[in-house]
Amino acid sequence: MKYFKKLIGEKCYLSPISIEDAEQYAEWLNDLEVSKNLLVAHQQITLQKEIEILTEMSKNQSQIFGIIDIKSKKLIGNCSLFKINHRNRKAEFGIFIGDKKFWNKGYGTEAAKLILDYGFNILNLNNIMLEVFSYNKRAIKSYEKVGFKTIGKRRETLIIGNKKYDEIYMDILASEFESVYIKKIMEED
Ligand SMILES: CC(C)(COP(=O)(O)OP(=O)(O)OC[C@H]1O[C@@H](n2cnc3c(N)ncnc32)[C@H](O)[C@@H]1OP(=O)(O)O)[C@@H](O)C(=O)NCCC(=O)NCCS
């Protein structure tokens, strides 16, 4: 598979997605250890459905990137900015690392910083928001490291195994984010 270095970190880079990776994404999204943290746990993600999702995301206003491990050159997940509203300069953020070997190694935090840098400094967004389930402590910790702040929660909106969990909302403003990658690119001239 051919990937392109759009936004480059130390561990990973973000590349435009390839529809040919749909099968890999479908495999990860059918893994409940991954998808219990996403909005798709209750869905059957067939190959055809994943192709449709990726095609739709590339057609509309979303910005979706594959996350590529620099060392192994392998796709490990993806991240996106969606519901982009240019008039009010706001969007929502989503991420998943499907290859579980890469969890807890700083990839998610770095990928989030790269896409936020792009969102704030190329797309000129002002507010980026996310939703996370209350039991997803790893994600919450990673988001806090990126600079997201909790702005509220909706109580008992997710029911799994007869237990009720909250949806937590976090956001970050352009003024709270420190650019590394785009700043470096602009200083090179
Ligand atoms: C959430 C996700 C993107 C985070 O990426 P990651 O590369 O695993 O996370 P990072 O290593 O950058 O950061 C995770 C942090 O959480 C910490 N952590 C891990 N498990 C934890 C727990 N149970 N409680 C508190 N902190 C925890 C880690 O120690 C690390 O912090 P540290 O670097 O200070 O030690 C990734 O794990 C993932 O895709 N998970 C499955 C799908 C998902 O949850 N997507 C997000 C939906 S909102």
The ligand as a Tripos MOL2 file, in Angstrom:
@<TRIPOS>MOLECULE
LIG
   48    50     1     0     0
SMALL
NO_CHARGES

@<TRIPOS>ATOM
      1 C1         -7.4810    5.7680   22.6740 C.3       1 LIG1
      2 C2         -6.2050    5.5980   21.8350 C.3       1 LIG1
      3 C3         -6.3320    6.3940   20.5570 C.3       1 LIG1
      4 C4         -5.0300    6.1570   22.6530 C.3       1 LIG1
      5 O1         -3.8620    5.9520   21.9340 O.3       1 LIG1
      6 P1         -2.5940    5.2550   22.6400 P.3       1 LIG1
      7 O2         -1.4700    5.3410   21.7080 O.co2     1 LIG1
      8 O3         -2.9930    3.9120   23.1220 O.co2     1 LIG1
      9 O4         -2.3940    6.2250   23.9010 O.3       1 LIG1
     10 P2         -1.0560    6.9090   24.4290 P.3       1 LIG1
     11 O5         -0.0260    5.8710   24.6700 O.co2     1 LIG1
     12 O6         -0.6960    8.0550   23.5500 O.co2     1 LIG1
     13 O7         -1.5870    7.5180   25.8260 O.3       1 LIG1
     14 C5         -2.3070    6.6990   26.7180 C.3       1 LIG1
     15 C6         -2.0680    7.1630   28.1540 C.3       1 LIG1
     16 O8         -3.0740    6.5620   28.9820 O.3       1 LIG1
     17 C7         -2.4540    5.8620   30.0460 C.3       1 LIG1
     18 N1         -3.3470    4.7660   30.3980 N.ar      1 LIG1
     19 C8         -3.4780    3.5500   29.8130 C.ar      1 LIG1
     20 N2         -4.4360    2.8330   30.4150 N.ar      1 LIG1
     21 C9         -4.9380    3.6240   31.4220 C.ar      1 LIG1
     22 C10        -5.9370    3.4670   32.4080 C.ar      1 LIG1
     23 N3         -6.6440    2.3300   32.5080 N.pl3     1 LIG1
     24 N4         -6.1680    4.4910   33.2900 N.ar      1 LIG1
     25 C11        -5.4740    5.6550   33.1970 C.ar      1 LIG1
     26 N5         -4.4870    5.8680   32.2620 N.ar      1 LIG1
     27 C12        -4.2440    4.8580   31.3940 C.ar      1 LIG1
     28 C13        -1.1210    5.4330   29.4890 C.3       1 LIG1
     29 O9         -0.2200    5.1150   30.5240 O.3       1 LIG1
     30 C14        -0.7360    6.6920   28.6930 C.3       1 LIG1
     31 O10        -0.2940    7.7180   29.5530 O.3       1 LIG1
     32 P3          1.2870    8.0060   29.7870 P.3       1 LIG1
     33 O11         1.8870    8.1580   28.4260 O.co2     1 LIG1
     34 O12         1.3210    9.2580   30.5940 O.co2     1 LIG1
     35 O13         1.8380    6.8170   30.4820 O.co2     1 LIG1
     36 C15        -5.9590    4.0860   21.5190 C.3       1 LIG1
     37 O14        -5.6570    3.3930   22.6910 O.3       1 LIG1
     38 C16        -7.1400    3.4420   20.8120 C.2       1 LIG1
     39 O15        -7.3310    3.6670   19.6460 O.2       1 LIG1
     40 N6         -7.9600    2.6280   21.5350 N.am      1 LIG1
     41 C17        -9.0920    1.9110   20.9420 C.3       1 LIG1
     42 C18       -10.1390    2.8230   20.2900 C.3       1 LIG1
     43 C19       -10.4670    4.0250   21.1230 C.2       1 LIG1
     44 O16       -10.5920    3.9680   22.3410 O.2       1 LIG1
     45 N7        -10.6230    5.1760   20.4460 N.am      1 LIG1
     46 C20       -11.0020    6.4190   21.0930 C.3       1 LIG1
     47 C21       -12.4760    6.5370   21.1720 C.3       1 LIG1
     48 S1        -13.0050    8.0360   21.9880 S.3       1 LIG1
@<TRIPOS>BOND
     1     1     2 1
     2     2     3 1
     3     2     4 1
     4     2    36 1
     5     4     5 1
     6     5     6 1
     7     6     7 2
     8     6     8 1
     9     6     9 1
    10     9    10 1
    11    10    11 2
    12    10    12 1
    13    10    13 1
    14    13    14 1
    15    14    15 1
    16    15    16 1
    17    15    30 1
    18    16    17 1
    19    17    18 1
    20    17    28 1
    21    18    19 ar
    22    18    27 ar
    23    19    20 ar
    24    20    21 ar
    25    21    22 ar
    26    21    27 ar
    27    22    23 1
    28    22    24 ar
    29    24    25 ar
    30    25    26 ar
    31    26    27 ar
    32    28    29 1
    33    28    30 1
    34    30    31 1
    35    31    32 1
    36    32    33 2
    37    32    34 1
    38    32    35 1
    39    36    37 1
    40    36    38 1
    41    38    39 2
    42    38    40 1
    43    40    41 1
    44    41    42 1
    45    42    43 1
    46    43    44 2
    47    43    45 1
    48    45    46 1
    49    46    47 1
    50    47    48 1
@<TRIPOS>SUBSTRUCTURE
     1 LIG1         1 GROUP 0 **** ****
